[in-house]
């Protein structure tokens, strides 16, 4: 099974949501050093994914808005709101994006198969 050049590999996809959950947990439990470290990994991953250029403008706009709000909550040291944004805004958004990508990849693979 081949992937498009812009698609994330399954290891990255499978480890990203647990990373987000880890950030949420560390923010809520006050482990801010670990939260910060995990947040850096999160941001590096997102930067790589967004730079691939396969997300529609609407989705990029939604991700950007979520990240801006996240940064504002971090600056205000409002860790409950920070965690809530990740859990209730960002994660559903990212899961919707990746589901749409998976669907598009499957459609691309099945459309290239000869009709039986």
ZAMARGU-4260 file (C-alpha; in steps of 0.2 Angstrom, whole numbers, plus 5000, padded with zeros to 4 digits):
<rodrens>
0) 5000/5000/5000 | 5008/5017/4995 | 5005/5033/5003 | 5004/5050/4995 | 5019/5061/4997
5) 5009/5073/5009 | 5002/5059/5020 | 5009/5056/5037 | 5015/5039/5040 | 5005/5027/5052
10) 5018/5028/5066 | 5017/5047/5067 | 4998/5047/5066 | 4997/5033/5079 | 5009/5043/5091
15) 5002/5060/5089 | 4985/5058/5098 | 4993/5050/5113 | 5006/5064/5113 | 4991/5077/5114
20) 4983/5067/5128 | 5000/5067/5137 | 5001/5086/5135 | 4983/5088/5142 | 4987/5077/5157
25) 5003/5085/5161 | 4995/5102/5160 | 4980/5097/5171 | 4992/5089/5184 | 5004/5104/5185
30) 5019/5095/5178 | 5023/5110/5167 | 5041/5105/5163 | 5035/5089/5155 | 5020/5098/5147
35) 5032/5111/5139 | 5044/5097/5133 | 5029/5087/5125 | 5022/5104/5118 | 5038/5106/5109
40) 5037/5089/5101 | 5019/5093/5097 | 5023/5109/5088 | 5038/5102/5079 | 5026/5088/5072
45) 5013/5101/5067 | 5025/5112/5059 | 5031/5097/5048 | 5013/5092/5044 | 5007/5110/5040
50) 5023/5113/5029 | 5018/5098/5018 | 5004/5109/5010 | 4991/5096/5009 | 4978/5104/5021
55) 4964/5114/5014 | 4964/5133/5018 | 4949/5131/5030 | 4958/5117/5040 | 4974/5127/5041
60) 4964/5142/5047 | 4955/5132/5060 | 4972/5124/5066 | 4980/5141/5067 | 4965/5148/5077
65) 4966/5134/5089 | 4985/5136/5091 | 4984/5155/5094 | 4971/5152/5108 | 4982/5139/5115
70) 4997/5151/5115 | 4986/5164/5124 | 4981/5152/5137 | 4999/5147/5140 | 5004/5165/5142
75) 4990/5168/5154 | 4996/5152/5163 | 4978/5146/5162 | 4982/5128/5161 | 4964/5121/5163
80) 4959/5131/5148 | 4975/5126/5139 | 4970/5108/5142 | 4952/5111/5137 | 4957/5119/5120
85) 4968/5104/5116 | 4955/5091/5121 | 4939/5099/5115 | 4944/5110/5101 | 4961/5104/5094
90) 4959/5085/5095 | 4942/5083/5087 | 4948/5095/5073 | 4964/5085/5070 | 4954/5069/5070
95) 4942/5076/5057 | 4957/5081/5046 | 4966/5064/5047 | 4950/5055/5044 | 4946/5065/5029
100) 4964/5061/5023 | 4962/5043/5026 | 4946/5043/5016 | 4954/5052/5002 | 4968/5040/5002
105) 4957/5025/5001 | 4946/5033/4987 | 4962/5036/4977 | 4968/5018/4980 | 4951/5011/4975
110) 4948/5022/4960 | 4965/5016/4953 | 4959/4998/4954 | 4952/4990/4938 | 4933/4987/4938
115) 4929/4969/4940
</rodrens>
